[in-house]
C-alpha cells in the first residue's frame, strides 16, 4: 500500500527545498526515527517549505548505519549540492544532529 508523507522544511533550509524541486538535490536524508522508517519505494512525499509545496515519489528507500555508509552509495553533490567534500558533509550532519538534540 502506497503511503503519503508530508516532510516539512524550515525557512532556513529553503535552498535545500528548492534544490529538491529543481532536481539538483537527488537524495533526501532523514533520521530513521519511527516517523520516517516506514517510508518505502513508491510512497508519495509532499515536501513543504512555507507556502511552497512539491510532490515526489520515492524511487528507493535505504537505511544506512553511518555517514560513511551513505557516502559509499551516493555522491556528496546528490545529497547536498551546496557541499563539495565528504568531510564537509560529515561536519554539517554532525552539526545538524547536535542542533536537533538541543530542542
Secondary structure as UniProt FT lines:
FT   STRAND          4..8
FT   HELIX           11..13
FT   HELIX           14..21
FT   TURN            22..23
FT   TURN            34..38
FT   TURN            41..42
FT   STRAND          44..49
FT   TURN            50..51
FT   STRAND          52..57
FT   HELIX           67..73
FT   HELIX           76..79
FT   TURN            81..82
FT   HELIX           86..101
//
